[in-house]
């Protein structure tokens, strides 16, 4: 009888704990919805809360591990499953082989002398604006535009915010909000020119027609950068690179290294520190990561040095 009572008390305690945990999660969910302006109807509310609860547990478990070199944080993606996040934000279908077929080969590395000493650190974060691609897999366009904007700023002393929407609507060698090629987008910018983002504003979707297929902001070309020379070229100005962002959903700060080299997302490399950690600018808004930026561990972490390009 006594043993049965102890078991009953234990079960009641467990139920109370789980119920309280769910209630606490529900309170956080309602607060999160208000912060990000989210609302759902019917079964969507249940489904999104279920995802939120799973993600909250994942974030809390990760942050309780003192051996981790980075923190996770709930953000605008907190109601998405891993599968949904991948489908919406990562150009998952582009394989390494496919990218290699599209690599630029006509512009070779020639602007930096091989005997030049690479700086121990460089940080371009202050010269570039963090943007938000929304639910459009147009990272390729944001990466290319970021590289072009950096070139204009450093080489022409021109601060300009250029149009990703023009690339998404008009660059026929890529696939709009379904992924694309940042290297060919750089070629498009050199051949056609881009408009200011105020002239051709971003809509988070591909338009049926191309509004303007040319613009006043032209670069001179595009250049591929070999893996061994990424750091050296990065001392001049930022580069667009391709990475494995499969585990980036809840990155909240610190040095990240939990990834493979199976690339699926274009970002802008904007520097490195004295410990050889990379600085990355993403296109998921300022509520993600370190105000829109990220710190990656040294080396070819997440494939960062595998496919690098720059405007020239």
C-alpha positions in Angstrom: 0.0 0.0 0.0 2.8 2.4 1.0 4.7 1.6 -2.3 1.6 2.2 -4.4 1.1 5.6 -2.6 4.7 6.6 -3.3 4.3 5.6 -7.0 1.0 7.6 -7.2 2.6 10.7 -5.6 5.5 10.4 -8.1 3.2 10.2 -11.1 1.2 13.2 -9.8 4.4 15.1 -9.3 5.6 14.2 -12.8 2.2 15.3 -14.3 2.3 18.5 -12.4 5.8 19.2 -13.6 5.0 18.5 -17.2 1.8 20.5 -17.1 3.7 23.4 -15.5 6.4 23.1 -18.2 3.7 23.3 -20.9 2.0 26.3 -19.2 5.4 28.1 -19.0 6.0 27.3 -22.7 2.6 28.6 -23.6 3.3 31.9 -21.8 6.5 32.2 -23.7 4.8 31.3 -26.9 2.2 34.1 -26.4 5.0 36.6 -25.6 6.9 35.5 -28.7 3.8 35.9 -30.9 3.4 39.4 -29.7 7.1 40.3 -30.3 7.1 39.0 -33.9 3.5 39.9 -34.8 2.4 36.3 -35.3 -1.2 35.0 -35.3 -2.7 31.6 -36.2 -6.2 30.1 -36.5 -7.5 26.7 -35.6 -5.1 23.8 -35.8 -2.3 26.1 -36.9 -2.1 27.4 -33.4 -1.6 23.9 -32.0 0.9 22.9 -34.6 3.0 26.1 -34.2 3.0 25.8 -30.4 4.1 22.2 -30.8 7.1 23.3 -32.9 7.8 26.2 -30.5 7.9 23.8 -27.5 10.3 21.5 -29.3 12.6 24.3 -30.3 12.5 25.9 -26.8 13.6 22.6 -25.3 16.3 22.3 -27.9 17.6 25.8 -27.2 17.5 25.4 -23.4 19.3 22.0 -23.6 22.0 23.4 -25.8 22.6 26.5 -23.6 22.9 24.3 -20.5 25.9 22.6 -22.0 29.0 24.5 -20.8 31.2 22.9 -23.5 29.4 24.7 -26.3 31.3 27.6 -27.9 28.1 29.4 -28.9 24.7 30.2 -27.6 21.3 29.5 -29.1 18.4 32.0 -28.9 14.7 31.8 -29.8 14.0 34.1 -32.8 11.7 34.6 -35.8 12.1 31.0 -36.8 10.9 29.5 -33.5 7.6 28.2 -34.9 9.2 26.3 -37.7 10.4 22.7 -37.8 13.8 21.9 -39.1 12.3 20.7 -42.3 10.3 23.8 -42.8 13.2 26.0 -42.1 15.3 24.2 -44.7 12.7 24.4 -47.4 12.0 28.1 -46.8 15.4 29.5 -46.2 18.1 27.2 -47.7 18.7 26.5 -51.3 19.1 22.8 -50.4 18.9 21.4 -54.0 22.2 23.0 -55.2 24.9 20.4 -55.0 28.6 21.0 -54.9 28.9 19.6 -58.5 26.2 21.9 -59.8 28.0 24.9 -58.3 31.3 23.8 -59.9 29.7 23.6 -63.3 28.7 27.3 -62.9 31.9 28.6 -61.5 33.5 31.6 -63.2 36.8 30.7 -64.9 37.4 33.7 -67.2 38.5 36.1 -64.4 41.6 34.9 -62.5 43.2 36.0 -59.3 45.6 38.7 -60.1 45.0 41.9 -58.1 46.9 40.9 -55.0 50.6 40.0 -55.0 51.3 36.6 -53.6 54.1 37.9 -51.4 51.8 40.5 -49.7 51.6 39.8 -46.0 48.0 39.1 -44.9 46.7 41.2 -42.0 46.1 39.5 -38.6 42.5 40.8 -38.5 40.0 42.8 -40.5 36.4 43.8 -39.8 34.0 45.2 -42.5 30.9 44.8 -40.4 30.4 48.6 -40.0 30.3 49.3 -43.7 27.5 46.9 -44.7 23.8 46.8 -43.8 22.0 43.7 -42.6 18.9 42.9 -44.6 16.1 40.3 -44.4 15.3 38.0 -47.3 12.1 36.9 -45.6 10.5 33.7 -46.9 12.2 33.9 -50.2 15.2 31.7 -50.9 17.1 34.6 -52.5 20.3 34.4 -50.5 22.2 34.2 -53.7 21.0 37.7 -54.6 21.6 39.1 -51.2 25.2 37.7 -51.2 26.0 39.1 -54.6 24.4 42.5 -53.8 26.4 42.7 -50.6 29.6 42.0 -52.4 28.8 44.7 -55.0 27.9 47.2 -52.3 31.2 46.5 -50.6 33.1 47.0 -53.8 31.4 50.4 -54.4 32.1 51.5 -50.8 35.8 50.5 -50.8 36.8 51.1 -54.4 34.6 54.0 -55.4 33.9 55.7 -52.0 30.2 55.3 -52.8 27.7 54.2 -50.1 24.7 52.7 -51.8 21.9 50.2 -51.0 21.3 48.1 -54.2 18.3 46.1 -55.3 18.1 42.4 -54.7 14.7 42.4 -56.3 16.1 43.2 -59.7 18.3 40.1 -59.6 15.4 38.0 -58.4 13.1 39.3 -61.2 15.6 39.8 -64.0 18.6 37.4 -63.7 17.4 34.5 -65.9 20.3 32.3 -65.1 19.0 31.9 -61.5 15.7 30.9 -60.1 14.3 33.8 -58.2 13.0 32.8 -54.8 13.9 29.2 -55.5 17.6 29.6 -55.3 20.4 30.7 -57.7 24.0 31.4 -58.3 25.8 34.3 -56.6 28.7 34.2 -59.0 26.5 34.6 -62.1 24.6 37.3 -60.3 27.9 39.2 -59.9 28.3 38.8 -63.7 24.8 40.2 -64.2 25.7 43.3 -62.1 28.8 43.9 -64.3 26.9 43.5 -67.5 23.5 45.1 -66.8 24.0 47.3 -63.7 21.7 47.5 -60.7 19.2 50.1 -59.4 19.0 51.6 -56.0 16.8 49.5 -53.7 14.4 52.5 -53.4 13.9 52.5 -57.2 13.4 48.7 -57.3 12.2 47.7 -53.8 12.2 44.2 -52.3 8.9 42.3 -52.1 10.0 38.8 -50.8 8.6 37.2 -53.9 9.5 36.9 -57.6 7.5 39.2 -59.9 6.0 38.0 -63.1 7.8 40.6 -65.1 11.3 42.3 -64.8 10.7 45.9 -64.1 14.2 47.2 -65.0 16.8 45.0 -66.6 19.5 47.6 -66.3 20.7 50.1 -63.8 23.3 52.8 -63.2 25.5 50.8 -60.7 27.8 48.6 -62.6 30.9 46.8 -61.4 33.8 45.8 -63.8 33.3 42.0 -63.4 33.4 39.1 -61.1 36.3 37.0 -59.7 36.5 33.6 -58.1 38.8 33.3 -55.1 40.6 30.0 -54.3 40.3 28.5 -50.8 43.9 29.4 -49.9 43.4 33.1 -50.7 40.1 33.9 -49.1 41.7 35.6 -46.1 44.1 37.5 -48.3 41.4 38.9 -50.6 39.1 39.6 -47.6 41.6 42.2 -46.4 40.6 44.3 -49.5 36.8 44.1 -49.1 34.0 41.6 -48.4 33.4 38.4 -50.5 30.3 36.4 -51.1 30.7 32.8 -50.0 28.5 29.6 -49.8 28.1 27.7 -46.5 26.2 24.9 -44.8 23.6 26.7 -42.8 21.6 23.7 -41.8 22.2 24.2 -38.1 22.0 28.0 -38.1 18.3 28.4 -37.2 18.8 29.4 -33.6 22.3 30.8 -33.6 22.5 33.5 -30.9 26.2 34.4 -30.6 29.6 33.0 -30.0 32.0 30.9 -32.2 30.0 28.4 -34.3 31.4 25.2 -35.7 28.5 22.6 -35.8 28.2 22.1 -39.5 29.4 20.1 -42.5 30.7 21.4 -45.9 27.6 20.5 -47.8 26.7 24.0 -48.8 23.2 25.4 -49.1 23.2 29.1 -48.3 25.0 32.3 -49.6 26.3 34.9 -47.2 28.9 37.7 -47.1 32.3 37.1 -45.5 33.1 40.4 -43.8 36.3 39.8 -41.9 38.3 37.7 -39.4 39.8 38.2 -36.0 43.3 37.6 -34.6 42.2 34.0 -33.7 41.3 33.4 -37.4 37.6 33.2 -36.6 35.5 34.4 -39.5 32.9 37.2 -39.4 29.8 36.6 -41.5 26.9 38.8 -42.5 23.6 36.9 -43.0 20.4 38.0 -44.7 17.9 36.9 -41.9 17.5 40.3 -40.3 19.0 41.8 -37.1 17.0 39.7 -34.7 19.0 36.6 -35.8 22.5 35.9 -34.5 24.8 38.8 -33.4 22.5 41.5 -34.8 22.5 39.8 -38.1 26.1 38.7 -38.1 27.9 35.5 -37.1 31.3 34.3 -35.9 32.5 31.1 -37.5 35.4 28.9 -36.3 38.7 29.0 -38.2 39.5 27.0 -41.3 36.9 25.8 -43.9 34.1 25.7 -41.3 30.7 25.2 -42.9 32.5 25.2 -46.3 33.2 29.0 -46.1 36.3 28.9 -48.2 35.1 26.4 -50.8 33.2 28.8 -53.1 34.2 32.4 -52.7 33.6 35.3 -55.2 34.0 39.0 -55.3 33.1 42.0 -57.4 35.9 43.7 -59.3 
